[in-house]
Amino acid sequence: MKLTILGTGNAKVTKCYNTCFALNEDKEYFMIDGGGGNTILKQLEDAGISWKEIRTIFVTHKHIDHLLGIIWMLRMYCQGMARGQFGGEVTIYGHDEVISLLKQMAEMLLTPKETKFIGDKVHLEEVKDGEDRTILGHRVTFFDILSTKAKQFGFCMEYAEGKKLTCCGDEPYNECEQKYAKNSTWLLHEAFCLFSQADKFKPYEKHHSTVKDACELAQKLEAENLILYHTEDKNISRRKELYTEEGRQYYKGNLWIPDDLEIYKL
């Protein structure tokens, strides 16, 4: 199993792409979120991933920096099918609000020749809190993170015997997530900024975490590996160095601060 980080930034970044990533075994990909626009197509191209290889997508919530890239993926799928250039089927998972919005946006923005494939070969499938699906041959459990903003789901994938990857979304950890996040082999968690720069970036006003917060949490949850994403980009040139320096004070596991397009072997 490999993890490709397609984007690492928060909603307003310009020096990197919005947070999204893909998991794969061989040439079958599972993409999580799409960032805020058609730059998702460039990110995939730069990562050496064809959009045609992505047959399963999960959208965590309806914020534009996660959702709008999915509209471009829908366009590519439906247009490709309409032109006879893309076969097979695609499934996009999300909670009820995400799926409802995607259907509405597709009807408003795509042509009838394209939207006729939605529900036939392009499946927009609602998942509920605690439900499982088999993706890439592994059990994936979706869960409500009980967001105080837009409704948001995370997920946990059991990708090998005794190993699991947990994505907590882009908001601070909630105790309801413990049964999924505890003892994760890989834990993906947002870190809006350094704790030492909280006065500058005001993460708590935006309901986000700092590097210190995320690292203290990962230590408590006994996560083996911690990936920090959904960050600011003002420190982009030194982000790895600065975030690692602060995080090492609070977390003793393997701390990873990715740049866009970095790949991890799980």
C-alpha positions as a Markdown table, in Angstrom:
| # | Residue | x | y | z |
|---|---|---|---|---|
| 1 | Met | 0.0 | 0.0 | 0.0 |
| 2 | Lys | 1.3 | 3.5 | -0.9 |
| 3 | Leu | 0.0 | 6.9 | 0.1 |
| 4 | Thr | 0.5 | 9.8 | -2.3 |
| 5 | Ile | 0.0 | 13.3 | -0.8 |
| 6 | Leu | -1.6 | 15.3 | -3.5 |
| 7 | Gly | -2.0 | 18.5 | -1.5 |
| 8 | Thr | -1.0 | 19.6 | 2.0 |
| 9 | Gly | -2.4 | 23.1 | 2.5 |
| 10 | Asn | -5.4 | 24.7 | 4.1 |
| 11 | Ala | -8.2 | 26.5 | 2.3 |
| 12 | Lys | -6.4 | 29.7 | 1.4 |
| 13 | Val | -2.9 | 28.5 | 0.4 |
| 14 | Thr | -1.3 | 29.6 | -2.8 |
| 15 | Lys | 2.2 | 28.1 | -2.5 |
| 16 | Cys | 0.9 | 24.5 | -2.3 |
| 17 | Tyr | -2.4 | 22.7 | -3.1 |
| 18 | Asn | -5.3 | 22.1 | -0.8 |
| 19 | Thr | -5.3 | 18.9 | 1.3 |
| 20 | Cys | -6.1 | 15.7 | -0.6 |
| 21 | Phe | -4.4 | 12.4 | -1.0 |
| 22 | Ala | -4.6 | 8.9 | -2.6 |
| 23 | Leu | -4.0 | 5.4 | -1.5 |
| 24 | Asn | -3.1 | 2.6 | -3.9 |
| 25 | Glu | -2.0 | -0.9 | -4.4 |
| 26 | Asp | -0.6 | -1.5 | -7.9 |
| 27 | Lys | -2.7 | 0.6 | -10.4 |
| 28 | Glu | -5.9 | 0.8 | -8.4 |
| 29 | Tyr | -6.4 | 4.1 | -6.5 |
| 30 | Phe | -8.7 | 5.4 | -3.7 |
| 31 | Met | -8.7 | 9.2 | -3.6 |
| 32 | Ile | -9.7 | 11.3 | -0.5 |
| 33 | Asp | -11.0 | 14.8 | -1.3 |
| 34 | Gly | -10.1 | 16.8 | -4.4 |
| 35 | Gly | -8.9 | 20.2 | -3.3 |
| 36 | Gly | -10.5 | 23.4 | -4.5 |
| 37 | Gly | -10.3 | 23.3 | -8.3 |
| 38 | Asn | -9.0 | 21.7 | -11.5 |
| 39 | Thr | -5.5 | 21.8 | -10.2 |
| 40 | Ile | -6.4 | 18.4 | -8.9 |
| 41 | Leu | -5.8 | 17.2 | -12.5 |
| 42 | Lys | -2.3 | 18.8 | -12.6 |
| 43 | Gln | -1.5 | 17.2 | -9.2 |
| 44 | Leu | -2.5 | 13.8 | -10.4 |
| 45 | Glu | -0.5 | 14.3 | -13.6 |
| 46 | Asp | 2.6 | 15.4 | -11.7 |
| 47 | Ala | 2.2 | 12.4 | -9.4 |
| 48 | Gly | 2.1 | 10.1 | -12.4 |
| 49 | Ile | -1.5 | 9.0 | -11.7 |
| 50 | Ser | -4.0 | 8.9 | -14.5 |
| 51 | Trp | -7.5 | 10.1 | -13.4 |
| 52 | Lys | -8.7 | 6.9 | -15.2 |
| 53 | Glu | -7.0 | 4.8 | -12.5 |
| 54 | Ile | -9.1 | 6.4 | -9.7 |
| 55 | Arg | -12.3 | 4.4 | -9.4 |
| 56 | Thr | -13.1 | 5.2 | -5.8 |
| 57 | Ile | -13.3 | 8.6 | -4.1 |
| 58 | Phe | -14.3 | 9.7 | -0.6 |
| 59 | Val | -15.3 | 13.3 | 0.1 |
| 60 | Thr | -15.0 | 14.2 | 3.8 |
| 61 | His | -17.1 | 17.3 | 3.8 |
| 62 | Lys | -18.6 | 20.1 | 1.7 |
| 63 | His | -16.1 | 22.9 | 2.2 |
| 64 | Ile | -15.0 | 24.2 | -1.2 |
| 65 | Asp | -11.3 | 23.4 | -0.6 |
| 66 | His | -12.2 | 19.7 | -0.5 |
| 67 | Leu | -15.2 | 19.5 | -2.8 |
| 68 | Leu | -14.6 | 21.5 | -6.0 |
| 69 | Gly | -11.9 | 19.3 | -7.3 |
| 70 | Ile | -14.4 | 16.5 | -7.2 |
| 71 | Ile | -16.6 | 18.4 | -9.7 |
| 72 | Trp | -13.7 | 18.3 | -12.1 |
| 73 | Met | -13.3 | 14.6 | -11.6 |
| 74 | Leu | -17.0 | 14.1 | -12.2 |
| 75 | Arg | -16.6 | 16.0 | -15.4 |
| 76 | Met | -13.7 | 13.9 | -16.6 |
| 77 | Tyr | -15.5 | 10.7 | -15.8 |
| 78 | Cys | -18.8 | 11.6 | -17.4 |
| 79 | Gln | -17.3 | 13.4 | -20.4 |
| 80 | Gly | -14.9 | 10.4 | -21.0 |
| 81 | Met | -17.9 | 8.0 | -20.9 |
| 82 | Ala | -19.9 | 10.2 | -23.2 |
| 83 | Arg | -17.1 | 10.2 | -25.7 |
| 84 | Gly | -16.4 | 6.5 | -25.4 |
| 85 | Gln | -12.9 | 7.2 | -24.0 |
| 86 | Phe | -13.5 | 5.8 | -20.5 |
| 87 | Gly | -15.2 | 2.6 | -19.4 |
| 88 | Gly | -16.0 | 0.8 | -16.2 |
| 89 | Glu | -17.6 | 2.3 | -13.1 |
| 90 | Val | -16.7 | 4.9 | -10.5 |
| 91 | Thr | -18.0 | 5.2 | -6.9 |
| 92 | Ile | -17.9 | 8.5 | -4.9 |
| 93 | Tyr | -18.7 | 8.1 | -1.2 |
| 94 | Gly | -19.7 | 10.8 | 1.2 |
| 95 | His | -22.3 | 11.6 | 3.9 |
| 96 | Asp | -25.8 | 12.7 | 3.0 |
| 97 | Glu | -25.0 | 16.4 | 2.7 |
| 98 | Val | -22.0 | 15.8 | 0.4 |
| 99 | Ile | -23.8 | 13.4 | -1.9 |
| 100 | Ser | -26.8 | 15.7 | -2.1 |
| 101 | Leu | -24.6 | 18.7 | -3.0 |
| 102 | Leu | -22.6 | 16.8 | -5.6 |
| 103 | Lys | -25.8 | 15.7 | -7.3 |
| 104 | Gln | -27.1 | 19.2 | -7.4 |
| 105 | Met | -23.9 | 20.7 | -8.7 |
| 106 | Ala | -23.5 | 18.1 | -11.4 |
| 107 | Glu | -27.0 | 18.7 | -12.6 |
| 108 | Met | -26.3 | 22.5 | -12.7 |
| 109 | Leu | -22.8 | 22.4 | -14.2 |
| 110 | Leu | -22.6 | 19.4 | -16.4 |
| 111 | Thr | -24.4 | 18.7 | -19.7 |
| 112 | Pro | -27.3 | 16.2 | -20.0 |
| 113 | Lys | -25.0 | 14.0 | -22.1 |
| 114 | Glu | -22.7 | 13.8 | -19.2 |
| 115 | Thr | -25.1 | 13.6 | -16.2 |
| 116 | Lys | -26.9 | 10.6 | -17.7 |
| 117 | Phe | -24.0 | 8.5 | -16.5 |
| 118 | Ile | -24.6 | 9.5 | -12.8 |
| 119 | Gly | -26.5 | 6.8 | -11.1 |
| 120 | Asp | -25.7 | 4.4 | -13.9 |
| 121 | Lys | -21.9 | 4.1 | -14.1 |
| 122 | Val | -20.9 | 6.9 | -11.8 |
| 123 | His | -22.3 | 6.1 | -8.4 |
| 124 | Leu | -22.7 | 8.8 | -5.8 |
| 125 | Glu | -23.2 | 6.7 | -2.7 |
| 126 | Glu | -24.1 | 7.9 | 0.8 |
| 127 | Val | -22.4 | 6.4 | 3.8 |
| 128 | Lys | -23.5 | 6.7 | 7.4 |
| 129 | Asp | -21.6 | 6.9 | 10.7 |
| 130 | Gly | -19.9 | 3.6 | 11.4 |
| 131 | Glu | -20.6 | 1.9 | 8.1 |
| 132 | Asp | -18.0 | -0.2 | 6.3 |
| 133 | Arg | -17.1 | -0.6 | 2.7 |
| 134 | Thr | -14.5 | -2.8 | 1.0 |
| 135 | Ile | -12.1 | -0.5 | -0.9 |
| 136 | Leu | -8.8 | -1.7 | -2.5 |
| 137 | Gly | -9.7 | -5.1 | -1.0 |
| 138 | His | -9.6 | -3.8 | 2.6 |
| 139 | Arg | -12.2 | -2.8 | 5.1 |
| 140 | Val | -12.8 | 0.9 | 5.4 |
| 141 | Thr | -15.0 | 2.3 | 8.2 |
| 142 | Phe | -16.4 | 5.8 | 7.8 |
| 143 | Phe | -17.2 | 7.8 | 10.9 |
| 144 | Asp | -18.7 | 11.2 | 11.9 |
| 145 | Ile | -16.1 | 13.4 | 13.6 |
| 146 | Leu | -18.9 | 15.5 | 15.1 |
| 147 | Ser | -17.6 | 18.7 | 13.6 |
| 148 | Thr | -18.7 | 22.0 | 15.1 |
| 149 | Lys | -18.7 | 23.5 | 11.6 |
| 150 | Ala | -19.8 | 21.6 | 8.4 |
| 151 | Lys | -20.7 | 17.9 | 8.9 |
| 152 | Gln | -17.6 | 15.9 | 8.3 |
| 153 | Phe | -16.6 | 12.2 | 8.2 |
| 154 | Gly | -13.2 | 10.6 | 8.6 |
| 155 | Phe | -12.3 | 7.0 | 7.9 |
| 156 | Cys | -10.2 | 4.1 | 9.1 |
| 157 | Met | -8.7 | 1.5 | 6.7 |
| 158 | Glu | -7.4 | -1.9 | 8.0 |
| 159 | Tyr | -4.9 | -2.4 | 5.2 |
| 160 | Ala | -2.9 | -5.3 | 6.6 |
| 161 | Glu | -3.0 | -7.7 | 9.5 |
| 162 | Gly | -2.7 | -5.6 | 12.7 |
| 163 | Lys | -2.2 | -2.4 | 10.7 |
| 164 | Lys | -4.6 | 0.5 | 10.1 |
| 165 | Leu | -4.6 | 4.0 | 8.7 |
| 166 | Thr | -6.9 | 6.6 | 10.2 |
| 167 | Cys | -7.8 | 10.0 | 8.7 |
| 168 | Cys | -9.3 | 12.4 | 11.3 |
| 169 | Gly | -10.5 | 15.0 | 8.7 |
| 170 | Asp | -9.3 | 18.6 | 9.0 |
| 171 | Glu | -10.6 | 19.5 | 12.4 |
| 172 | Pro | -9.4 | 18.9 | 16.0 |
| 173 | Tyr | -9.7 | 15.4 | 17.4 |
| 174 | Asn | -13.0 | 14.4 | 19.1 |
| 175 | Glu | -13.1 | 11.7 | 21.7 |
| 176 | Cys | -15.7 | 9.8 | 19.6 |
| 177 | Glu | -12.8 | 9.0 | 17.2 |
| 178 | Gln | -10.8 | 7.1 | 19.8 |
| 179 | Lys | -11.9 | 3.6 | 18.8 |
| 180 | Tyr | -10.7 | 4.3 | 15.3 |
| 181 | Ala | -7.6 | 6.4 | 16.0 |
| 182 | Lys | -6.1 | 4.6 | 19.0 |
| 183 | Asn | -3.0 | 2.6 | 18.1 |
| 184 | Ser | -3.1 | 3.6 | 14.4 |
| 185 | Thr | -0.1 | 2.5 | 12.4 |
| 186 | Trp | -0.6 | 5.8 | 10.4 |
| 187 | Leu | -2.6 | 8.7 | 11.7 |
| 188 | Leu | -3.3 | 11.7 | 9.5 |
| 189 | His | -4.2 | 14.8 | 11.4 |
| 190 | Glu | -4.5 | 18.5 | 10.6 |
| 191 | Ala | -2.0 | 21.1 | 12.0 |
| 192 | Phe | -3.0 | 24.6 | 11.0 |
| 193 | Cys | 0.2 | 26.1 | 12.3 |
| 194 | Leu | 3.0 | 26.0 | 14.9 |
| 195 | Phe | 1.9 | 26.5 | 18.5 |
| 196 | Ser | 4.6 | 29.1 | 18.8 |
| 197 | Gln | 2.8 | 31.1 | 16.0 |
| 198 | Ala | -0.8 | 30.6 | 17.3 |
| 199 | Asp | -1.1 | 34.3 | 18.0 |
| 200 | Lys | -0.3 | 35.0 | 14.4 |
| 201 | Phe | -2.5 | 32.4 | 12.7 |
| 202 | Lys | -5.3 | 32.1 | 15.3 |
| 203 | Pro | -6.0 | 28.4 | 14.7 |
| 204 | Tyr | -8.4 | 28.0 | 17.6 |
| 205 | Glu | -10.7 | 30.8 | 16.3 |
| 206 | Lys | -10.9 | 28.7 | 13.1 |
| 207 | His | -11.4 | 25.5 | 15.0 |
| 208 | His | -8.1 | 24.0 | 14.1 |
| 209 | Ser | -5.1 | 22.5 | 15.8 |
| 210 | Thr | -1.4 | 23.4 | 16.2 |
| 211 | Val | 1.6 | 21.1 | 15.7 |
| 212 | Lys | 1.9 | 20.8 | 19.4 |
| 213 | Asp | -1.8 | 19.8 | 19.8 |
| 214 | Ala | -1.6 | 17.2 | 17.1 |
| 215 | Cys | 1.6 | 15.7 | 18.4 |
| 216 | Glu | 0.4 | 15.5 | 22.0 |
| 217 | Leu | -2.7 | 13.7 | 20.7 |
| 218 | Ala | -0.7 | 11.2 | 18.6 |
| 219 | Gln | 1.4 | 10.4 | 21.6 |
| 220 | Lys | -1.7 | 9.8 | 23.8 |
| 221 | Leu | -3.2 | 7.6 | 21.1 |
| 222 | Glu | 0.0 | 5.7 | 20.7 |
| 223 | Ala | 0.1 | 6.2 | 16.9 |
| 224 | Glu | 3.2 | 4.7 | 15.3 |
| 225 | Asn | 3.4 | 7.3 | 12.5 |
| 226 | Leu | 1.9 | 10.8 | 12.4 |
| 227 | Ile | 1.4 | 12.8 | 9.2 |
| 228 | Leu | 0.5 | 16.5 | 9.6 |
| 229 | Tyr | -1.4 | 18.3 | 6.9 |
| 230 | His | -3.9 | 21.1 | 6.2 |
| 231 | Thr | -1.3 | 23.7 | 7.2 |
| 232 | Glu | -0.6 | 27.3 | 6.5 |
| 233 | Asp | 1.9 | 28.1 | 3.7 |
| 234 | Lys | 3.7 | 31.2 | 5.0 |
| 235 | Asn | 6.4 | 28.9 | 6.4 |
| 236 | Ile | 6.4 | 26.6 | 3.3 |
| 237 | Ser | 10.2 | 26.8 | 2.6 |
| 238 | Arg | 11.0 | 25.7 | 6.2 |
| 239 | Arg | 7.8 | 23.9 | 7.1 |
| 240 | Lys | 9.4 | 20.5 | 7.5 |
| 241 | Glu | 12.2 | 21.8 | 9.7 |
| 242 | Leu | 10.0 | 24.1 | 11.9 |
| 243 | Tyr | 7.1 | 21.7 | 12.3 |
| 244 | Thr | 9.5 | 18.8 | 13.1 |
| 245 | Glu | 11.4 | 20.8 | 15.6 |
| 246 | Glu | 8.2 | 21.7 | 17.5 |
| 247 | Gly | 6.5 | 18.3 | 17.1 |
| 248 | Arg | 9.5 | 16.3 | 18.4 |
| 249 | Gln | 9.0 | 17.9 | 21.8 |
| 250 | Tyr | 5.6 | 16.2 | 22.2 |
| 251 | Tyr | 5.6 | 13.1 | 20.1 |
| 252 | Lys | 8.1 | 10.2 | 20.1 |
| 253 | Gly | 6.8 | 8.2 | 17.1 |
| 254 | Asn | 7.7 | 8.8 | 13.5 |
| 255 | Leu | 6.7 | 12.3 | 12.5 |
| 256 | Trp | 6.1 | 13.2 | 8.9 |
| 257 | Ile | 5.6 | 16.7 | 7.4 |
| 258 | Pro | 4.9 | 16.1 | 3.7 |
| 259 | Asp | 5.3 | 18.4 | 0.8 |
| 260 | Asp | 2.8 | 18.1 | -2.1 |
| 261 | Leu | 3.4 | 14.9 | -4.1 |
| 262 | Glu | 5.4 | 13.1 | -1.5 |
| 263 | Ile | 4.8 | 9.3 | -1.4 |
| 264 | Tyr | 4.9 | 7.0 | 1.7 |
| 265 | Lys | 5.1 | 3.2 | 1.7 |
| 266 | Leu | 2.7 | 2.0 | 4.4 |
